[in-house]
């Protein structure tokens, strides 16, 4: 009888121990959650991006983002991060950064990784034609709201970053500045729309897109005997392909691939 009691007691102790370990492991998982980070192009806010039925001459009538932003303030909007999430926004070209909070959660084309006010773009000295930024979610107890004094030239110390999945592109932060006396390299961008098994299928879609978008900058390239690629471009900068990307997105095209070429 005593042996039975001992066995029951031992089983009870093991059960409690297992529950305690589960709670500890669960607690560790919560503490070790990864914070959001991404690299990509920012959408600089302007009023016509929000207007109902905003019209681009080369696009169908569509609203690009679904919320307003005050361009005189240091504010940002994001499609995934919630309102009041602390973020650090970095211009990798000059190491300048701003720390602020997400003003609102909004929808916008997937080619962008954040919406920034004109104020932030000015402080970061972003290239408006190629507004490439790095975005990091910051722990709440390690941030202060950005003001003019929050911009530093010092070396950056940032967390490990992960590129966005929706749009694949080269990391422009790796592009080195051209030395004096060397030949300048011309950079251009292109947009891969889809690959086809048959040439006629690629050409039919090309002609259909020309009609719907009123843009003629499409081409079909033979990759091999069984693969033909429909693409758009080249464009002299990222900003130049923005309208066609949005136009194709509005037509239902997903997983569009942006690539970069040097000549």
N, C-alpha and C positions, 0 to 999 in steps of 0.2 A: 504493500500500500504506500509506504514511504517512497519507494522507487517511482511509483506512478506520479506522485506529487512532484518529485524532483524533475521528472521528464516534462511535466506540464509547465512547471516554473521556468525551466530552461527554454522551452519553446516560446513562452511569453516574452522572456528577455530578448531572445533573438528577433522576435517580431517587432518589439519596440525599437531595437537597434536598427533594423532595416528601415523603419519609418523615419527615424532620425536622420539616417544617411540620405534618404530620398529628399528630405526637407533641405538638408545642407546642399546637396547637388542642385536642387531646384533654385536655391538662393544664389549659388554660384553662377548659374546660367543667366539669371536676371542681371547680376552685376557685370557680367562679361559680355553683354550684348554689344554688337558692333555699331558704331555710329556711322551715319550716312556720309558718303563722300563721292564726288564725281568730277570729271574733267570734260569740258565741252564749251559750246558757244552760248553766250548770253543773249537774251532778247532785250534790247533797250526799249523801255516803254515810251510810247507816244499815244496821243489821244485817238488817232485813227485806228489803232490796233483793237480798241475796245468798242468803237461805234457799231451799233447794230447795222448789219449790212454794209460794213466798210468795204469799199470797192477798190481793188487793184486793177489797173488797166489790163493786166495779163491774167487775171483770175476771175473766177465766179464770185458773186456777192457772198461774203462770209465774214463773220466776226472771228478774229484771230485769238483773242483772249477774252475771258468772261468776267473780268473785274478791273476796276480803275486803280490807278496808282498816282500818288503825288510826286511829280518829278523834282520838286524842290526839297524833298526829304530824303534821308538815308534809309530807304526801305527796299525790300525785295519780296517777291512772291514765288511760290514753288508748287509743282503739281503733286508731289509726294509728301513733303514735309508739312507738318501741321502748323497752324497759326501759333506765333510766339516761340517757335523753335529757334534756338541760338545757332547762328551760322557764322563762319569766317569765309569771306570771298576774296580770292587772291588773283592778281594779275601776274602770271609767271614770267612775263617779259621784263618786269621791273621790280618784282618782289613786293609791290605795294599791296596792302590789304585793308579790308574793312570788316569789322565785327558788328553784327546787328541781329535783329530778330526777323523771322518771316512774318510779313504783314498779313498775308492771306494765302489760303490754299486755292489755286486756280488751275484751269485747263489751258494748255497751249500746245503748239505743234511739238512733236517728239524730237525734232532736230535740235531743240534748245534744252539746256539743263537748268535754267533759272531765268526769271524776269527781274531786271534791275531798273531802278530809277535813273534818270539822267544825271542826278547828283552823284550817285555811286560811280557811274561810268566816268564822270569828270575827275573824281578824286583818284580813281585807279589809273587814269590816263589810258583808258582802253582804246585800241584801234577800232574805230567804228565799223570799218570794212571787215575786220576779222576779230570780233570781240570774244577772245578765248579766255576762259577763267577756270579756276579750280574752286570747288565748293565743299566745305567741310562742316558737318554738324559738330557743335562744341558742347561740352558738358556745362550744365547750368551754372555751376559755381566757379567757372573759369572764363567768364565772359563779361565784358562791359559794353554798353551801347556806344556805337561809333559816333564820333564827332571829328572835327578837323584834326584834332590833336592825336587821333587814333591811327594815323598813317605813319608808318616807319619805313626806313630804308634798310634796316638791319636784316641779317640773314634769317630766312624763314625756318621754323622748326615745326613741321606739320606731321599729322598722323599718316599712316600708310593709306594710299588712295586706291579706289577701284573705278575704272572707266564705266560710263553708262552703257547699258546693253542695247538700247534702242537704235542708236546710230553709231556705226563704227567709223573711226577716222584716225589718222596719224596724230601723235601727240605733238602739237605745234610748239610746246614749250621746249622741245628738244632741238628746234631749229636754231642754229648758231648765227650770231650776227656776222655779216659779211665784212671781211677785212678790207682795208683800203688797198687799191691796186689790183684786186682780184675781180674776175668777171662776175657781174651780178647774176644771180639765179632767179629766173622767173617762176613764180609759184601760181598754179591754177588748180581749180577744183572741178570735180565731175560728179555725176549722180548715176549710179547703176540702178536701173529700174527692174529688169528681169532678164533671165536667160531662157532661151527657147531651143527646142530640138529641131524645129523647122524654120528656115529663113522666111518663108511666106507668113508664118504666124507672127514673127517679130516685126515684119514690115506692116502687116495689117494693124497691129497695135500702135505702131509709130504713126501711121496716117490718121488713126482715130484720135490719138492724143494731140496731134497738130490741130485738128478741127476743134476739139473741146477746149484747149488751152490757148489757142491762137499764138503758140510759140513754135518756132521751126527748128530750134536748136536740139533736135533729137538725131541719133545715129544708130545704125545697126552694124556691129562688127563680128566677123567670123572668127571664132576662137579655135574651132576644129571642125571636122566633117559633120559632127552631130551637135554642135553648140554655137548658138548665135546670141550675142548680147545686145540688148536695147539699153541705151544710156542717153543722158542729156549732158551737154557741156561741149567744150570746157568753159568755165567761168573764171574771170580774172581774180575774184575773191569770194569768200564765203557769203557775203551779203548779196552778191549778184545772183546766187542760186536760190535765195530764200523764197522768192515768190513762186518759183516753179515747184519747189519742194512742198510748199503749203498747198499749191493748186493740186498736185498729185495726191496729197494726203486727203484733200476734200473729195477726190474722186474714188477714194477707197483703197489706195495703194499703201501697203505697210512694208516694214523691213527694208526701206530704201537705204542704199549704202552710199555714203559720201566718201570719196577718195580724193587724194591730194597728189599732184604731180609737180616735179621740178624740171626745168629745162635750162 
